[in-house]
């Protein structure tokens, strides 16, 4: 990794975190992935559609680390000119190979490998020595394989990142709009003695008109002859210090790229989701409607009703206001909790229902009461997985767009609403258990303990109600400790949480 010689500590940290990555290890991972799923990895270029939002963030960070250059700011002329030259030089790049690592909270490390060849992209995500995600954009459509659930999503998007662009240009990559920035430039040298321009861009969080705190810092070493980045590093602000969070290991331009990299490989037993077809079929079902009720105020149409493998129900209807009361019952007497956030259906009235306890069997029928009228559903749409399936986004103007929590996000919501239910109904043991589940899921999936600070407060309060002062103190202390690793610890919201946790710790000590 190339870095400023004067920053020996950061260079040491980077060397210590560097993984082993080469083409041979990539091939071994593909081979092991294939054996794990019972055969060779076939190629598929079927024209299908899906975009995985969770992958977009990581892939964008890997391939688009320079996009912050785009937002016009008042900068010193020398820095502005240097940035403009980088933007211009990147427009002439035909092919790239970049390997970028990211250090996640909790110590987990991901390595991302990116190949680009005049409109085609391949993005790989590694967890240690395991190749866990692959996305291919073949110039027309994006295809995505997730090894964690052995699922393929094929996407008819004309962009690998959800934002249309065709080349490896800084100007087209990622516009980080609305952030305050400071930019500096100075002459330096790489570790091997090559001259370079060191560009440092610091972004800030503006809390009030007079208060701001540092957010991220990007440090690039730029070749003064080609104006192309030789390397870059990303730092996050932790307290009063900058912590190295990621950086490039390999940066190559205008190299020969194997065209086979832009054909997605995946195991023969992978679950393939054709979301282009899914979107079209869903739209037809939505337009047709599942059931209709004529009222004095007009027609209410049940547009969608999906039941998942864990007993959740997602429903969408038209003909009432979005705030209309909705209640769900079924033939076996399940008690349902309506979630009022997280699930959106393009402005249509909708509801996500979570059973207080997952039913042991599937009901024969359901009754959905909306606007004072009830639909009877005996043949719902049944989903094999735990989450409802919707088009990822609007594909054609006029179609309905959706936001549907899934995976770990949905699991955390299920645990939270059940914790709140049992807390309100006086079963504190069950409530604490569900709060603990929220913490466990967040730590396992995101390795971001600071996300749980408010959950630790709720757990501490419950332990105090139960007369378990030592457990309450431990919960408050763990919440306070978790905020020390948060990159947002200086925001008003997290400062308020920290103040409350400190007050509780002092009170119980």
Secondary structure, DSSP 8 states (H G I E B T S, - for coil): ----TT-HHHHHHHHHH-----HHHHHHHHHHHHHHTTS-EEEE--------HHHHHHHHHHHTTTGGGGS-----HHHHHHHHHHHHHHTT--EEEEEEEEE-TTS-EEEEEEEEETTEEEEEEEETTEEEEEEEE-SS-EEEEETTTTEEEEE--SSSSSS---SS-HHHH---TT-EEEEEEEEEE-TTS-EEEEEEEEEEEEEETTEEEEEEEEEEEE-TTT--EEEEEEEEEETTEEEEEEEEEEEEES----GGGGSEEEETT-EEEEHHHHHHHHHHHHHH-SEEEEETTEEEEEEEEEE-TTS-EEEEEESS-TT--EEEEETT---EEEE-SS-EETTSEEEEEEESS--SS--S-EEEEETTEEEEESS-EE-SSSS----SS--STTS--EE---HHHHHHHHHHHHHHHHHHTT-HHHHHHHHHHHHHHHHHHH--GGGGHHHHHHHHHHHHHTT-HHHHHHHHHHHHHHHTT-TTTTSHHHHHHHHHHHHHHHHH-
